[in-house]
Amino acid sequence: MSASSAIRVLPALARPLTETVALLVFSRRVFAALVGSLAARRFPLAECVVQTWYAIRVCTLPALAVSIPFGVILALQVGVLAQEVGAVAFTGAGNTLAVVRQASPLITALMLSGVAGSAICADLGSRRIREEIDAMEVMGISVVERLVVPRMLAIIFVAVLLNGVVMFFTILTTLSISVVLQDLPPGSYLASVTTLAQPSDLYLSLTKAAVFAVICALVASFKGLRAERGPTGVGEAVTSAVVTNFVLLFAANFVISQVHSTFAGGPIG
């Protein structure tokens, strides 16, 4: 590689590293602001309630719309595989563990990133280009404490609740498909679930949902507050936030699953 080519490549490689460092610094500021606002009893509870209700309204129906067809596909694929390997008795356990450990937190995270996360990024980006953020900073108001912290806690709360709703409807869908289309007895289906499923699987699912929510809120807020160049910049920030969230969520899912498998034993969660 020539010297001129290396000079052109270096900025392209340096930008992701710079963004990663800036995101880590921003995350530290957010958690410090959270602790400070709680300690000083000035946490913006009203803003958190508003953001929680908004996230519930915009995320619930899309999540259910994705969870039901996903449950249908999962039930058909697991049912066919179970018949081929002679493990029909464990169809219920396979479906349920796949939903609890993987499908439910991932569906929740993707809906939060694509819907609530993009809304947070667009809102903060619009405030940035309208110079509202600059005005708050001039008045000495902590933007992170007033705008980012309540949104992050709202997303975490909604993620945990939505994860349970998605889990219930997806499991119900897999049960219905297995019983109606594959002629599996409901009793044996549920018996296999109680045999293999453990409370740790539920804890893993809730932990994933909460961690994914933190990532979603931090990335969306970080991208929104750095929006530039007017409405076009806001659109670019939203696109970048969604793409970055998807990449980080799948990476975090792998890391959490591998850690759980290493310390809790059993198959990768």
PAZAPA-4460 file (N, C-alpha, C; in steps of 0.05 Angstrom, whole numbers, plus 32768, in hexadecimal, padded with zeros to 4 digits):
% residues 269
    n_x    n_y    n_z   ca_x   ca_y   ca_z    c_x    c_y    c_z   seq   type   mol
   8011   7FE8   8000   8000   8000   8000   8012   8019   8000     1      M     A
   800C   802C   7FEF   801C   8044   7FED   8016   8056   8004     2      S     A
   8028   806A   8008   8024   807D   801E   800B   808D   801B     3      A     A
   8004   8095   8003   7FEC   80A5   7FFF   7FD3   8095   8005     4      S     A
   7FD3   807B   7FFE   7FBC   806A   8004   7FB9   8066   8022     5      S     A
   7FD0   8063   8030   7FCF   8060   804D   7FC4   8079   805A     6      A     A
   7FCB   8090   8050   7FC2   80A9   805B   7FA3   80AC   8058     7      I     A
   7F99   80A2   8041   7F7C   80A3   803D   7F6D   808F   804E     8      R     A
   7F7A   8078   8054   7F6C   8063   8064   7F6C   806A   8082     9      V     A
   7F81   8077   808B   7F83   807C   80A8   7F6B   808B   80B3    10      L     A
   7F62   80A1   80A6   7F4A   80AF   80B1   7F31   809D   80B2    11      P     A
   7F2E   808B   809E   7F17   807A   809E   7F18   8066   80B5    12      A     A
   7F30   805D   80BD   7F33   804B   80D3   7F32   805A   80EE    13      L     A
   7F3A   8073   80EE   7F3B   8081   8107   7F1F   808A   8110    14      A     A
   7F0D   808F   80FD   7EF3   809A   8104   7EE3   8087   8115    15      R     A
   7EE1   806C   810E   7ED2   805A   8120   7EDE   8059   813C    16      P     A
   7EF8   8059   813E   7F05   8058   8158   7EFF   8071   8168    17      L     A
   7F00   8089   815B   7EF9   80A2   8168   7EDC   80A1   8172    18      T     A
   7ECA   8097   8161   7EAD   8096   8168   7EAA   8083   8180    19      E     A
   7EB8   806D   8180   7EB5   805A   8196   7EBE   8066   81B1    20      T     A
   7ED5   8074   81B0   7EDF   8081   81C8   7ECC   8096   81D2    21      V     A
   7EC1   80A6   81BF   7EAE   80BB   81C6   7E95   80AF   81D2    22      A     A
   7E8C   8099   81C7   7E74   808B   81D2   7E79   8081   81EE    23      L     A
   7E90   8076   81F3   7E97   806D   820E   7E98   8084   8222    24      L     A
   7EA4   809A   821A   7EA5   80B2   822B   7E88   80BC   8231    25      V     A
   7E78   80BD   821C   7E5C   80C6   821F   7E4D   80B3   8232    26      F     A
   7E51   8099   8230   7E44   8086   8241   7E4C   808B   825E    27      S     A
   7E65   8090   8263   7E6E   8096   827E   7E60   80AF   8289    28      R     A
   7E5D   80C3   8278   7E4F   80DC   8281   7E32   80D6   8288    29      R     A
   7E25   80C5   8278   7E09   80BF   827D   7E06   80B1   8298    30      V     A
   7E16   809D   829D   7E13   808E   82B7   7E1B   80A0   82CE    31      F     A
   7E2F   80B1   82CB   7E36   80C4   82E0   7E1E   80D7   82E5    32      A     A
   7E11   80E1   82D0   7DFA   80F3   82D3   7DE3   80E4   82E0    33      A     A
   7DDF   80CB   82DA   7DCA   80BB   82E7   7DCF   80B9   8305    34      L     A
   7DE7   80B2   830C   7DED   80B0   8329   7DEA   80CC   8337    35      V     A
   7DF4   80E0   8329   7DF2   80FB   8335   7DD6   8105   8338    36      G     A
   7DC5   8100   8324   7DA9   8109   8326   7D9A   80FA   833B    37      S     A
   7D9F   80E1   833F   7D92   80D1   8354   7D9C   80DA   836F    38      L     A
   7DB6   80DE   8372   7DC1   80E6   838C   7DB7   8102   8394    39      A     A
   7DB4   8114   8380   7DAC   812F   8386   7D8D   8132   8386    40      A     A
   7D7F   811D   8381   7D61   811D   8380   7D56   8131   836C    41      R     A
   7D63   8132   8355   7D58   8144   8340   7D53   8134   8326    42      R     A
   7D4E   811A   8329   7D49   810A   8312   7D2F   8113   8304    43      F     A
   7D30   8117   82E9   7D18   8121   82DB   7D04   810A   82D7    44      P     A
   7CF4   8105   82EB   7CE1   80EE   82EB   7CCB   80F2   82D6    45      L     A
   7CC1   810B   82D4   7CAC   8111   82C1   7CB4   810B   82A4    46      A     A
   7CCC   8113   829D   7CD7   810D   8282   7CDA   80EF   827E    47      E     A
   7CE2   80E1   8292   7CE6   80C4   8290   7CCB   80B6   828B    48      C     A
   7CB6   80BF   8299   7C9B   80B4   8296   7C91   80B9   827A    49      V     A
   7C95   80D1   8270   7C8C   80D8   8255   7C9A   80C7   8240    50      V     A
   7CB4   80C4   8243   7CC4   80B3   8230   7CBC   8096   8232    51      Q     A
   7CB6   808D   824A   7CAE   8071   824D   7C94   806B   823F    52      T     A
   7C80   807D   8242   7C67   8079   8235   7C69   807B   8217    53      W     A
   7C7A   808D   820D   7C7E   8090   81F1   7C8B   8076   81E5    54      Y     A
   7C9F   806B   81F3   7CAC   8053   81E9   7C98   803B   81E9    55      A     A
   7C87   803A   81FD   7C73   8024   81FE   7C60   8027   81E6    56      I     A
   7C57   803F   81E1   7C44   8043   81CB   7C4F   803C   81B0    57      R     A
   7C68   8043   81AB   7C73   8040   8190   7C80   8024   818B    58      V     A
   7C87   8016   81A1   7C96   7FFD   819E   7C85   7FE4   81A1    59      C     A
   7C6F   7FE5   81B0   7C61   7FCD   81B7   7C55   7FBF   819E    60      T     A
   7C46   7FCD   818E   7C3A   7FC0   8177   7C4E   7FB6   8162    61      L     A
   7C63   7FC6   815B   7C77   7FBB   8149   7C85   7FA2   8154    62      P     A
   7C8A   7FA1   816E   7C97   7F8A   817A   7C85   7F71   8178    63      A     A
   7C6B   7F75   817D   7C59   7F5E   817B   7C55   7F56   815E    64      L     A
   7C56   7F69   814C   7C53   7F62   812F   7C6B   7F52   8125    65      A     A
   7C82   7F55   8132   7C9A   7F46   812B   7C9A   7F2B   813A    66      V     A
   7C92   7F2B   8153   7C95   7F13   8163   7C83   7EFC   815A    67      S     A
   7C6B   7F03   8150   7C58   7EED   8149   7C62   7EDE   8130    68      I     A
   7C69   7EEC   8119   7C74   7EDC   8103   7C8E   7ECF   8109    69      P     A
   7C9E   7EDB   811B   7CB7   7ECE   8122   7CB1   7EB4   8131    70      F     A
   7C9D   7EB5   8142   7C95   7E9D   8151   7C8C   7E87   813E    71      G     A
   7C7D   7E8F   8129   7C74   7E7B   8115   7C8B   7E6E   8107    72      V     A
   7C9E   7E7E   80FE   7CB6   7E73   80F0   7CC6   7E61   8102    73      I     A
   7CCA   7E6A   811B   7CDA   7E5B   812E   7CCD   7E40   8134    74      L     A
   7CB2   7E40   8138   7CA4   7E27   813E   7CA6   7E13   8127    75      A     A
   7CA4   7E1D   810E   7CA5   7E0B   80F7   7CC1   7E00   80F4    76      L     A
   7CD5   7E11   80F6   7CF1   7E07   80F3   7CFA   7DF4   8108    77      Q     A
   7CF4   7DFB   8121   7CFC   7DE9   8138   7CEC   7DCF   8136    78      V     A
   7CD2   7DD1   812F   7CC2   7DB9   812D   7CCD   7DA5   8118    79      G     A
   7CD4   7DB0   8100   7CDF   7D9F   80EB   7CF9   7D93   80F4    80      V     A
   7D0B   7DA3   8100   7D24   7D99   8109   7D21   7D83   811E    81      L     A
   7D0E   7D87   8131   7D0A   7D74   8146   7D00   7D59   813B    82      A     A
   7CEF   7D5B   8127   7CE5   7D42   811A   7CFC   7D33   810C    83      Q     A
   7D0E   7D42   80FF   7D23   7D35   80F0   7D37   7D27   8103    84      E     A
   7D3C   7D32   811A   7D50   7D26   812C   7D42   7D15   8142    85      V     A
   7D28   7D12   8141   7D1A   7D01   8154   7D18   7D0D   8170    86      G     A
   7D15   7D27   8171   7D14   7D34   818C   7CFA   7D45   818D    87      A     A
   7CE4   7D39   8184   7CCB   7D48   8184   7CC3   7D4F   81A0    88      V     A
   7CC9   7D3F   81B4   7CC1   7D44   81CF   7CCE   7D5D   81DB    89      A     A
   7CE4   7D66   81CE   7CF1   7D7E   81D8   7CEC   7D97   81C7    90      F     A
   7CD7   7D95   81B6   7CD1   7DAC   81A5   7CC9   7DC5   81B5    91      T     A
   7CB9   7DC1   81CA   7CB1   7DD8   81DB   7CC8   7DE5   81E8    92      G     A
   7CDB   7DD5   81F2   7CF2   7DE0   8200   7D04   7DEF   81EC    93      A     A
   7D07   7DE4   81D4   7D18   7DF2   81C0   7D0C   7E0D   81B8    94      G     A
   7CF2   7E0D   81B3   7CE4   7E26   81AC   7CE6   7E3A   81C2    95      N     A
   7CE0   7E32   81DA   7CDF   7E45   81F1   7CFB   7E50   81F8    96      T     A
   7D0F   7E3E   81F9   7D2A   7E48   81FF   7D34   7E5B   81EA    97      L     A
   7D2E   7E55   81D1   7D37   7E67   81BB   7D29   7E82   81BE    98      A     A
   7D10   7E82   81C5   7D02   7E9C   81C9   7D0C   7EAB   81E1    99      V     A
   7D0F   7E9E   81F8   7D16   7EAB   8210   7D33   7EB5   820F   100      V     A
   7D45   7EA4   8205   7D62   7EAB   8206   7D6A   7EBE   81F0   101      R     A
   7D5E   7EBC   81D8   7D67   7ECB   81C1   7D52   7EDD   81B4   102      Q     A
   7D3C   7ED1   81AC   7D29   7EDF   819B   7D1D   7EF7   81AA   103      A     A
   7D13   7EF3   81C2   7D04   7F08   81D0   7D16   7F20   81D5   104      S     A
   7D2D   7F1E   81E1   7D3D   7F36   81E6   7D47   7F43   81CC   105      P     A
   7D4C   7F33   81B7   7D55   7F3F   819E   7D3F   7F4E   8190   106      L     A
   7D27   7F42   818F   7D10   7F50   8183   7D0B   7F6A   8192   107      I     A
   7D0C   7F69   81AD   7D08   7F81   81BD   7D1D   7F96   81B6   108      T     A
   7D36   7F8E   81B5   7D4C   7FA1   81B0   7D49   7FAD   8194   109      A     A
   7D43   7F9D   8180   7D41   7FA7   8165   7D2A   7FBB   8162   110      L     A
   7D14   7FB5   8170   7CFD   7FC8   816F   7D04   7FE2   817D   111      M     A
   7D11   7FE0   8194   7D19   7FF8   81A2   7D2D   8009   8192   112      L     A
   7D40   7FFB   8185   7D53   800A   8175   7D47   8017   815D   113      S     A
   7D36   8008   814F   7D2A   8012   8136   7D14   8027   813A   114      G     A
   7D06   8025   8151   7CEF   8037   8156   7CF6   804C   816B   115      V     A
   7CF9   8043   8184   7CFE   8056   819A   7D1A   8063   8197   116      A     A
   7D2E   8053   818F   7D49   805E   818D   7D4A   8073   8177   117      G     A
   7D3E   806E   8160   7D3E   8082   814B   7D2F   809B   8153   118      S     A
   7D19   8098   8163   7D0A   80AF   816C   7D1B   80C0   817F   119      A     A
   7D2A   80B3   8191   7D3B   80C1   81A4   7D51   80D0   8194   120      I     A
   7D5D   80C3   8181   7D72   80D0   8171   7D67   80E7   8162   121      C     A
   7D50   80E4   8155   7D44   80FA   8146   7D3D   8111   8158   122      A     A
   7D32   810B   816F   7D2A   8121   8182   7D42   8131   818B   123      D     A
   7D57   8123   8194   7D6E   8131   819E   7D7D   813F   8187   124      L     A
   7D7D   8132   8170   7D8A   813F   8158   7D7B   8159   8150   125      G     A
   7D61   8158   8151   7D51   8170   814B   7D56   8186   815F   126      S     A
   7D58   817F   8178   7D5F   8193   818D   7D7B   819F   8188   127      R     A
   7D8D   818E   817E   7DA8   8198   8179   7DA8   81AC   8162   128      R     A
   7D9B   81A6   814C   7D9C   81B8   8135   7D8B   81D1   813A   129      I     A
   7D78   81CF   814C   7D68   81E7   8154   7D76   81F7   816A   130      R     A
   7D8E   81EE   8172   7D9E   81FB   8186   7D92   81FB   81A2   131      E     A
   7D7F   81E9   81A6   7D74   81E6   81C1   7D89   81DB   81D4   132      E     A
   7D98   81C8   81CA   7DAD   81BC   81DB   7DC1   81D1   81E4   133      I     A
   7DC9   81E2   81D1   7DDC   81F8   81D7   7DD0   820B   81EC   134      D     A
   7DB7   8211   81E9   7DAA   8223   81FC   7DA9   8216   8218   135      A     A
   7DA4   81FC   821A   7DA4   81EF   8234   7DC0   81F0   8241   136      M     A
   7DD4   81EC   8230   7DEF   81EC   823B   7DF7   8208   8244   137      E     A
   7DEE   821D   8236   7DF4   8238   823E   7DE7   823F   8258   138      V     A
   7DCE   8234   825D   7DC0   8239   8276   7DCB   8227   828D   139      M     A
   7DDE   8216   8287   7DEA   8206   829C   7DDA   81ED   82A2   140      G     A
   7DC7   81E5   8290   7DB7   81CD   8294   7DC6   81B5   8288   141      I     A
   7DC8   81A0   8297   7DD6   8188   828D   7DC4   817A   8278   142      S     A
   7DCD   817A   8260   7DBD   816D   824A   7DBC   814F   824F   143      V     A
   7DD2   8143   8258   7DD2   8126   825D   7DBF   811F   8273   144      V     A
   7DBF   812E   8288   7DAE   8128   829F   7D91   812D   8299   145      E     A
   7D8B   8142   828A   7D6F   814A   8286   7D62   813B   826F   146      R     A
   7D72   8134   825A   7D66   8127   8242   7D6E   810A   823E   147      L     A
   7D87   8103   8243   7D90   80E8   823D   7D89   80D4   8252   148      V     A
   7D8E   80DB   826B   7D8A   80C8   8281   7D6D   80BF   8283   149      V     A
   7D59   80D0   8282   7D3D   80C6   8284   7D36   80B5   826C   150      P     A
   7D40   80BB   8254   7D3B   80AA   823D   7D47   808F   8240   151      R     A
   7D5F   808E   824B   7D6C   8074   824E   7D5D   8062   8262   152      M     A
   7D55   806D   8279   7D46   805E   828C   7D2B   8055   8281   153      L     A
   7D1F   8067   8272   7D05   8060   8266   7D08   8048   8253   154      A     A
   7D1D   8048   8242   7D21   8033   822F   7D27   8019   823E   155      I     A
   7D36   801A   8254   7D3C   8002   8263   7D22   7FF6   826E   156      I     A
   7D11   8007   827A   7CF8   7FFE   8286   7CE6   7FF1   8270   157      F     A
   7CE4   7FFF   825A   7CD3   7FF4   8244   7CDE   7FDB   8238   158      V     A
   7CF9   7FD9   8237   7D05   7FC1   822C   7CFF   7FA8   823C   159      A     A
   7D00   7FAB   8257   7CFA   7F94   8268   7CDD   7F8C   8266   160      V     A
   7CCB   7F9F   8266   7CAF   7F99   8263   7CA9   7F8D   8247   161      L     A
   7CB3   7F9A   8233   7CAE   7F91   8217   7CB9   7F75   8213   162      L     A
   7CD0   7F70   821F   7CDC   7F55   821C   7CC9   7F3F   8227   163      N     A
   7CBC   7F45   823D   7CA9   7F32   8247   7C91   7F2E   8235   164      G     A
   7C87   7F44   822A   7C70   7F42   8218   7C77   7F33   81FF   165      V     A
   7C8E   7F39   81F3   7C97   7F2B   81DB   7C9B   7F0E   81E1   166      V     A
   7CA7   7F08   81F8   7CAB   7EEC   81FF   7C91   7EDD   8201   167      M     A
   7C7D   7EE9   820E   7C64   7EDB   8212   7C56   7ED5   81F7   168      F     A
   7C54   7EE9   81E6   7C46   7EE6   81CC   7C56   7ED3   81B9   169      F     A
   7C70   7ED4   81BA   7C80   7EC2   81A9   7C7D   7EA5   81B2   170      T     A
   7C7F   7EA0   81CC   7C7B   7E85   81D6   7C5F   7E7B   81D1   171      I     A
   7C4B   7E8C   81D4   7C30   7E84   81CF   7C2C   7E7D   81B1   172      L     A
   7C3A   7E8C   81A0   7C38   7E87   8183   7C45   7E6C   817D   173      T     A
   7C5D   7E67   8188   7C6A   7E4D   8183   7C5A   7E36   818D   174      T     A
   7C4D   7E39   81A4   7C3C   7E24   81AF   7C24   7E1F   819C   175      L     A
   7C17   7E34   8193   7C00   7E31   8182   7C07   7E23   8167   176      S     A
   7C1E   7E2B   815B   7C26   7E1F   8142   7C2D   7E02   8146   177      I     A
   7C3B   7DFC   815B   7C44   7DE0   8160   7C2B   7DCE   8165   178      S     A
   7C17   7DD8   8173   7C00   7DC8   817A   7BED   7DC5   8162   179      V     A
   7BE9   7DDB   8154   7BD5   7DDC   813E   7BE0   7DCF   8124   180      V     A
   7BF8   7DD7   811C   7C03   7DCF   8103   7C15   7DB6   8104   181      L     A
   7C21   7DB1   811B   7C33   7D9A   811E   7C28   7D84   8130   182      Q     A
   7C10   7D87   8139   7C02   7D73   8149   7C11   7D6A   8162   183      D     A
   7C1E   7D7C   816F   7C2C   7D76   8188   7C19   7D79   819F   184      L     A
   7C18   7D66   81B2   7C07   7D69   81CA   7C10   7D81   81DB   185      P     A
   7BFD   7D92   81E3   7C05   7DA9   81F3   7C13   7DA1   820D   186      P     A
   7C0A   7D8B   8219   7C16   7D82   8232   7C33   7D7B   8230   187      G     A
   7C3B   7D6C   821B   7C57   7D64   8218   7C67   7D7D   8210   188      S     A
   7C5B   7D8F   8201   7C69   7DA7   81F9   7C71   7DB7   8211   189      Y     A
   7C5E   7DBC   8223   7C64   7DCC   823C   7C75   7DBC   824F   190      L     A
   7C73   7DA2   8250   7C83   7D92   8262   7CA1   7D94   825B   191      A     A
   7CA7   7D94   8241   7CC3   7D97   8239   7CCE   7DB2   8241   192      S     A
   7CBD   7DC6   8240   7CC6   7DE1   8248   7CCE   7DE1   8265   193      V     A
   7CBD   7DD7   8276   7CC2   7DD7   8293   7CDA   7DC5   829A   194      T     A
   7CE0   7DB2   8288   7CF6   7DA0   828E   7D11   7DAD   8289   195      T     A
   7D14   7DBD   8274   7D2D   7DC8   826C   7D31   7DE6   8273   196      L     A
   7D1B   7DF4   8274   7D1D   7E11   8279   7D24   7E16   8297   197      A     A
   7D34   7E2A   829C   7D3D   7E31   82B7   7D37   7E4F   82BC   198      Q     A
   7D34   7E57   82D5   7D31   7E74   82DB   7D48   7E85   82D0   199      P     A
   7D60   7E79   82CE   7D77   7E88   82C4   7D73   7E91   82A7   200      S     A
   7D63   7E82   8298   7D5D   7E89   827C   7D4D   7EA3   827C   201      D     A
   7D3A   7EA6   828E   7D2B   7EBF   8290   7D3C   7ED6   8299   202      L     A
   7D4E   7ED1   82AC   7D60   7EE6   82B5   7D72   7EEF   829F   203      Y     A
   7D7B   7EDC   828F   7D8D   7EE3   8278   7D7E   7EF4   8264   204      L     A
   7D65   7EED   825F   7D55   7EFD   824C   7D50   7F19   8255   205      S     A
   7D4A   7F1D   826F   7D45   7F37   827A   7D5F   7F48   827A   206      L     A
   7D75   7F3A   8280   7D8F   7F48   8281   7D96   7F52   8265   207      T     A
   7D92   7F41   8251   7D97   7F49   8235   7D86   7F61   822D   208      K     A
   7D6D   7F60   8234   7D5B   7F76   822D   7D64   7F90   8239   209      A     A
   7D6C   7F8F   8253   7D75   7FA8   8260   7D8F   7FB2   8254   210      A     A
   7DA2   7FA0   824F   7DBC   7FA9   8243   7DB7   7FB4   8227   211      V     A
   7DA6   7FA7   8217   7DA1   7FB1   81FC   7D94   7FCC   81FD   212      F     A
   7D83   7FD0   8211   7D75   7FEA   8214   7D89   8000   821A   213      A     A
   7D9D   7FFA   822B   7DB1   800E   8232   7DC1   8015   8219   214      V     A
   7DC9   8001   820A   7DD8   8006   81F1   7DC8   8017   81DE   215      I     A
   7DAF   8010   81DA   7D9D   801E   81C8   7D9B   803C   81D0   216      C     A
   7D96   8041   81E9   7D92   805D   81F2   7DAC   806D   81F0   217      A     A
   7DC2   8061   81F8   7DDB   806F   81F7   7DE3   8076   81DA   218      L     A
   7DE1   8063   81C8   7DE9   8068   81AC   7DD7   807C   81A0   219      V     A
   7DBC   807A   81A4   7DA9   808C   8198   7DAE   80A9   81A2   220      A     A
   7DB2   80AB   81BC   7DB7   80C6   81C7   7DD1   80D2   81BE   221      S     A
   7DE6   80C1   81BD   7E00   80CA   81B4   7DFF   80D4   8197   222      F     A
   7DF2   80C5   8186   7DF0   80CD   816A   7DDF   80E6   8167   223      K     A
   7DC9   80E7   8176   7DB7   80FE   8173   7DC4   8118   817C   224      G     A
   7DD3   8117   8192   7DE0   8130   819C   7DF7   8139   818A   225      L     A
   7E01   8128   8179   7E17   812F   8167   7E0D   8135   814A   226      R     A
   7DF3   8137   8147   7DE8   813D   812C   7DF1   8159   8123   227      A     A
   7DF6   815B   8109   7DFE   8174   80FD   7DF1   8177   80E1   228      E     A
   7DF5   818F   80D6   7DED   8195   80BA   7DCE   8194   80B6   229      R     A
   7DBF   819D   80CA   7DA3   81A0   80C7   7D94   8186   80C5   230      G     A
   7D7C   8186   80B9   7D6B   816E   80B7   7D7A   8156   80AA   231      P     A
   7D8A   815B   8096   7D99   8145   808A   7DAB   8138   809E   232      T     A
   7DB8   8147   80AF   7DC9   813C   80C3   7DBA   812B   80D7   233      G     A
   7DA1   8134   80DE   7D91   8124   80F0   7D8A   8109   80E4   234      V     A
   7D83   8109   80CB   7D7D   80F0   80BD   7D95   80DE   80BD   235      G     A
   7DAC   80E9   80B7   7DC5   80D9   80B7   7DCB   80CE   80D3   236      E     A
   7DC6   80DE   80E7   7DCB   80D5   8103   7DB8   80BE   810A   237      A     A
   7D9F   80C0   8102   7D8C   80AA   8108   7D94   8090   80FA   238      V     A
   7D9B   8092   80E1   7DA4   807B   80D2   7DBD   806E   80DF   239      T     A
   7DD0   807F   80E6   7DE8   8075   80F3   7DE2   8069   810E   240      S     A
   7DD0   8074   811D   7DC9   8069   8137   7DBC   804E   8135   241      A     A
   7DAA   804B   8122   7D9D   8031   811E   7DB1   801B   8116   242      V     A
   7DC2   8022   8103   7DD5   800E   80F9   7DE9   8007   8110   243      V     A
   7DF3   801B   811E   7E05   8016   8134   7DF8   8005   814A   244      T     A
   7DDF   800B   8150   7DD1   7FFC   8164   7DCF   7FDF   815C   245      N     A
   7DC7   7FD9   8143   7DC4   7FBE   813A   7DDE   7FAE   813D   246      F     A
   7DF4   7FBB   8135   7E0E   7FAD   8137   7E16   7FA8   8154   247      V     A
   7E13   7FBC   8165   7E1A   7FB9   8181   7E08   7FA6   8190   248      L     A
   7DEE   7FA5   8189   7DDC   7F93   8196   7DE2   7F76   8190   249      L     A
   7DE9   7F70   8177   7DF0   7F54   8171   7E0A   7F4D   817E   250      F     A
   7E1D   7F60   817F   7E36   7F5A   818C   7E32   7F56   81AA   251      A     A
   7E22   7F67   81B7   7E1C   7F63   81D3   7E0E   7F49   81D9   252      A     A
   7DFC   7F42   81C7   7DED   7F28   81CA   7E01   7F11   81CA   253      N     A
   7E14   7F11   81B8   7E28   7EFC   81B7   7E39   7EFB   81D1   254      F     A
   7E41   7F12   81DA   7E52   7F13   81F2   7E43   7F0A   820B   255      V     A
   7E2B   7F13   820E   7E1B   7F0C   8226   7E15   7EEE   8225   256      I     A
   7E0E   7EE4   820D   7E08   7EC7   820A   7E20   7EB6   8211   257      S     A
   7E37   7EBE   8207   7E4F   7EAF   820C   7E57   7EB0   8229   258      Q     A
   7E55   7EC7   8236   7E5B   7EC9   8252   7E48   7EB8   8263   259      V     A
   7E2E   7EB8   825C   7E1B   7EA8   826A   7E21   7E8A   8266   260      H     A
   7E28   7E83   824E   7E2F   7E67   8249   7E47   7E5E   8258   261      S     A
   7E5B   7E70   825B   7E74   7E69   8269   7E70   7E66   8287   262      T     A
   7E60   7E78   8293   7E5E   7E77   82B0   7E46   7E67   82BA   263      F     A
   7E30   7E66   82A9   7E18   7E58   82B2   7E18   7E3B   82A7   264      A     A
   7E28   7E36   8292   7E28   7E1B   8287   7E11   7E17   8273   265      G     A
   7E11   7E01   8266   7DFC   7DFB   8252   7E02   7E07   8238   266      G     A
   7DEF   7E06   8225   7DF3   7E11   820A   7DF3   7E2F   820B   267      P     A
   7DFD   7E3A   81F6   7DFF   7E57   81F4   7DE3   7E63   81F6   268      I     A
   7DDF   7E77   8208   7DC5   7E82   820D   7DBD   7E97   81F9   269      G     A
***
